[in-house]
């Protein structure tokens, strides 16, 4: 692994991901979230000269990590459009799909992106800088009810009503356009000694809404059933319960929002995938000690049924 990859993002549960992809040397694979390229490079190491890898990333900074390899095609696009861009390359079915969801260490550490409370920076939070809508626009324009729904649904914040009202009142006095201004505006909302945890939830909720992360994931998951060949592998790593629930439902019931299995005319259960396990796979203590981000990672694997 190159030094550039290490500084951009350390791939989580790399060995488990590659093992469960069960890579065929001449196969065709997709990396939904290229990032630092750690997972992609590990896949390429398993492919023959005939193998192909197609990767996606909407962050232009990730493109700098692309290795010179004719077997790799990297799209500067959101992975929810995977089917369309694969069709442009005459690809209709693949042997395996990998997704490492969430935000990369690099993105968090880039102060100007506004993802972290550690820096005083513009409220941005766009993963794709080509988009106009950012966190400032959200904080400055959303109604109290809309803000409350976001904080409750995406941040699981108990006093979301008070939080939303506090932001509305604060922005009426002065515009809220930076991470520091937002943090100061909501000082009265977080419990004593739990400031960092509270702010992390607030920022997570805003980031999810700005980037429509759950909608994107839902669209991408639905495509996987048709993209994968029979016995193809779906390997997805998430970092919070909202994402993991969608992945779990999809693998168990065939749709991200389903709560029970579909049945055919005769009452037989229709299962597009066979989950590797009903239990989520988590990182080892050793990996968590060396890479704290791995602590919240949840890995799920499914095999495409006939």
ZALO-50861 format. One line per 5 residues: number of its first residue (from 1); their letters; for each residue x negated, y, z of C-alpha. Coordinates in nm, 2 decimals, padded with zeros to 4 digits. Layout:
<rs>
NUM> A> X Y Z  ...
</rs>
This chain:
<rs>
1> XXXXX> 00.00 00.00 00.00  -00.14 00.34 -00.09  -00.20 00.62 00.16  00.06 00.83 -00.02  00.33 00.57 00.06
6> XXXXX> 00.22 00.56 00.43  00.25 00.93 00.47  00.58 00.95 00.29  00.76 00.67 00.46  00.67 00.33 00.62
11> XXXXX> 00.91 00.07 00.48  01.11 -00.09 00.75  01.14 -00.48 00.78  00.95 -00.51 00.45  00.87 -00.88 00.49
16> XXXXX> 01.23 -00.97 00.57  01.36 -00.77 00.28  01.13 -00.93 00.02  01.18 -01.28 00.16  01.56 -01.25 00.14
21> XXXXX> 01.55 -01.11 -00.21  01.41 -01.45 -00.31  01.24 -01.29 -00.61  01.21 -01.48 -00.93  00.89 -01.38 -01.12
26> XXXXX> 01.08 -01.31 -01.45  01.38 -01.16 -01.28  01.55 -00.82 -01.29  01.57 -00.63 -00.97  01.71 -00.29 -00.85
31> XXXXX> 01.59 -00.07 -00.57  01.87 00.17 -00.49  01.65 00.40 -00.27  01.29 00.43 -00.40  01.16 00.68 -00.15
36> XXXXX> 00.80 00.62 -00.08  00.80 00.32 -00.31  00.70 00.07 -00.04  00.98 -00.18 -00.10  00.95 -00.13 -00.48
41> XXXXX> 00.58 -00.20 -00.48  00.63 -00.52 -00.28  00.89 -00.63 -00.54  00.65 -00.56 -00.83  00.38 -00.77 -00.66
46> XXXXX> 00.62 -01.07 -00.69  00.71 -01.01 -01.05  00.54 -01.15 -01.36  00.47 -00.94 -01.67  00.82 -01.03 -01.79
51> XXXXX> 00.99 -00.91 -01.47  01.17 -00.58 -01.45  01.25 -00.33 -01.17  01.48 -00.04 -01.19  01.47 00.21 -00.90
56> XXXXX> 01.68 00.52 -00.81  01.61 00.83 -00.60  01.78 01.17 -00.61  01.50 01.35 -00.42  01.25 01.48 -00.68
61> XXXXX> 00.97 01.45 -00.43  01.01 01.07 -00.44  00.91 01.07 -00.81  00.56 01.16 -00.71  00.52 00.81 -00.55
66> XXXXX> 00.59 00.62 -00.88  00.31 00.38 -00.96  00.19 00.34 -01.32  00.36 00.02 -01.40  00.54 -00.06 -01.73
71> XXXXX> 00.77 -00.30 -01.54  00.92 -00.02 -01.34  01.18 00.23 -01.45  01.26 00.51 -01.20  01.57 00.72 -01.24
76> XXXXX> 01.59 01.06 -01.08  01.96 00.99 -00.99  02.19 00.90 -00.71  02.23 00.52 -00.68  02.61 00.54 -00.70
81> XXXXX> 02.56 00.58 -01.07  02.35 00.27 -01.10  02.58 00.08 -01.34  02.59 00.36 -01.59  02.21 00.41 -01.60
86> XXXXX> 02.14 00.04 -01.62  02.38 00.01 -01.91  02.17 00.27 -02.09  01.88 00.03 -02.06  02.10 -00.26 -02.19
91> XXXXX> 02.11 -00.41 -01.84  02.45 -00.56 -01.73  02.34 -00.80 -01.46  02.05 -00.84 -01.22  01.90 -01.10 -00.99
96> XXXXX> 01.88 -00.88 -00.68  01.96 -00.54 -00.53  01.78 -00.37 -00.24  01.89 -00.06 -00.05  01.71 00.11 00.24
101> XXXXX> 01.98 00.37 00.34  01.95 00.69 00.54  01.69 00.95 00.55  01.32 00.90 00.50  01.05 01.00 00.75
106> XXXXX> 00.91 01.23 00.48  01.24 01.42 00.44  01.27 01.46 00.82  00.92 01.60 00.84  00.97 01.85 00.56
111> XXXXX> 01.08 02.16 00.76  01.22 02.34 00.46  01.48 02.07 00.40  01.64 02.15 00.73  01.71 01.79 00.84
116> XXXXX> 01.54 01.81 01.18  01.60 02.02 01.49  01.22 02.02 01.55  01.17 02.31 01.30  01.32 02.65 01.25
121> XXXXX> 01.43 02.63 00.89  01.71 02.71 00.66  02.02 02.50 00.70  01.99 02.29 00.38  02.00 01.91 00.43
126> XXXXX> 02.05 01.84 00.06  01.88 01.51 -00.05  01.93 01.63 -00.41  01.80 01.99 -00.45  01.99 02.02 -00.78
131> XXXXX> 02.32 02.03 -00.59  02.45 02.37 -00.48  02.64 02.28 -00.17  02.43 02.27 00.14  02.46 02.27 00.52
136> XXXXX> 02.48 02.65 00.54  02.78 02.65 00.31  02.95 02.38 00.52  02.90 02.57 00.85  03.00 02.90 00.71
141> XXXXX> 03.31 02.79 00.51  03.47 02.48 00.66  03.78 02.53 00.87  03.79 02.44 01.24  03.99 02.13 01.17
146> XXXXX> 03.75 02.02 00.89  03.45 02.07 01.12  03.62 01.88 01.40  03.69 01.58 01.17  03.34 01.57 01.05
151> XXXXX> 03.18 01.58 01.39  03.42 01.32 01.53  03.41 01.09 01.23  03.05 01.11 01.13  02.88 01.20 01.46
156> XXXXX> 03.12 01.03 01.70  03.10 01.34 01.91  03.36 01.33 02.19  03.40 01.71 02.24  03.42 01.77 01.86
161> XXXXX> 03.71 02.01 01.90  03.52 02.23 02.14  03.21 02.21 01.91  03.41 02.31 01.60  03.58 02.61 01.78
166> XXXXX> 03.24 02.72 01.92  03.09 02.73 01.57  03.39 02.92 01.43  03.36 03.18 01.70  02.98 03.21 01.66
171> XXXXX> 02.99 03.25 01.28  03.25 03.53 01.32  02.98 03.73 01.51  02.68 03.64 01.30  02.61 03.42 01.00
176> XXXXX> 02.46 03.07 01.09  02.20 03.00 00.83  01.91 02.83 01.01  01.86 02.52 01.23  01.77 02.73 01.52
181> XXXXX> 02.07 02.96 01.49  02.30 02.65 01.48  02.13 02.50 01.78  02.16 02.82 01.98  02.52 02.87 01.88
186> XXXXX> 02.63 02.54 02.03  02.42 02.54 02.35  02.73 02.54 02.56  02.86 02.22 02.40  02.60 01.96 02.48
191> XXXXX> 02.58 01.79 02.83  02.29 01.87 03.05  01.97 01.68 02.98  02.12 01.54 02.66  02.05 01.82 02.42
196> XXXXX> 01.83 01.63 02.17  02.07 01.33 02.15  02.37 01.57 02.10  02.20 01.78 01.84  02.09 01.46 01.65
201> XXXXX> 02.45 01.36 01.63  02.56 01.71 01.51  02.29 01.71 01.24  02.37 01.36 01.13  02.74 01.45 01.08
206> XXXXX> 02.65 01.75 00.88  02.40 01.56 00.67  02.64 01.28 00.59  02.91 01.54 00.48  02.67 01.75 00.27
211> XXXXX> 02.54 01.45 00.08  02.87 01.25 00.08  02.67 00.95 00.20  02.95 00.72 00.30  03.14 00.79 -00.03
216> XXXXX> 02.82 00.73 -00.23  02.76 00.40 -00.04  03.12 00.28 -00.10  03.09 00.35 -00.47  02.75 00.18 -00.50
221> XXXXX> 02.87 -00.13 -00.30  03.17 -00.19 -00.52  02.94 -00.20 -00.83  02.72 -00.48 -00.68  02.98 -00.75 -00.73
226> XXXXX> 02.97 -00.70 -01.11  02.60 -00.61 -01.13  02.47 -00.92 -00.96  02.43 -01.26 -01.13  02.56 -01.57 -00.96
231> XXXXX> 02.34 -01.65 -00.66  02.20 -01.30 -00.69  02.09 -01.13 -00.36  02.21 -00.82 -00.20  01.98 -00.68 00.07
236> XXXXX> 02.09 -00.37 00.25  01.94 -00.19 00.55  02.14 00.08 00.73  02.07 00.30 01.03  02.40 00.38 01.19
241> XXXXX> 02.73 00.20 01.26  02.92 00.39 01.00  02.71 00.26 00.71  02.67 -00.08 00.87  03.05 -00.12 00.90
246> XXXXX> 03.09 -00.06 00.52  02.82 -00.31 00.44  02.96 -00.57 00.68  03.31 -00.54 00.54  03.19 -00.56 00.18
251> XXXXX> 02.99 -00.88 00.24  03.27 -01.04 00.44  03.58 -00.93 00.25  03.47 -00.79 -00.08  03.55 -00.43 -00.02
256> XXXXX> 03.38 -00.17 00.21  03.71 -00.07 00.37  03.87 -00.41 00.38  03.95 -00.56 00.72  04.06 -00.90 00.59
261> XXXXX> 03.98 -01.13 00.30  04.17 -01.12 -00.03  04.36 -01.42 -00.14  04.46 -01.56 -00.48  04.80 -01.66 -00.59
266> XXXXX> 04.76 -02.00 -00.42  04.64 -01.85 -00.09  04.28 -01.93 -00.14  04.04 -01.68 00.01  03.84 -01.48 -00.25
271> XXXXX> 03.49 -01.41 -00.13  03.26 -01.24 -00.38  02.96 -01.29 -00.14  02.84 -01.53 00.12  02.68 -01.34 00.41
276> XXXXX> 02.34 -01.48 00.52  02.46 -01.45 00.88  02.75 -01.30 01.07  02.49 -01.13 01.29  02.29 -00.83 01.18
281> XXXXX> 01.91 -00.87 01.15  01.70 -00.63 01.35  01.33 -00.54 01.36  01.09 -00.71 01.60  00.97 -00.53 01.91
286> XXXXX> 00.62 -00.53 01.75  00.75 -00.34 01.45  00.95 -00.10 01.66  00.64 -00.02 01.86  00.44 00.06 01.55
291> XXXXX> 00.73 00.23 01.36  01.00 00.37 01.60  01.24 00.44 01.31  01.28 00.06 01.28  01.47 00.06 01.61
296> XXXXX> 01.80 00.16 01.46  01.77 -00.04 01.14  02.03 -00.30 01.07  01.97 -00.55 00.78  02.24 -00.75 00.61
301> XXXXX> 02.21 -01.00 00.32  02.46 -01.15 00.09  02.45 -01.41 -00.19  02.68 -01.36 -00.49  02.93 -01.64 -00.53
306> X> 03.04 -01.79 -00.86
</rs>
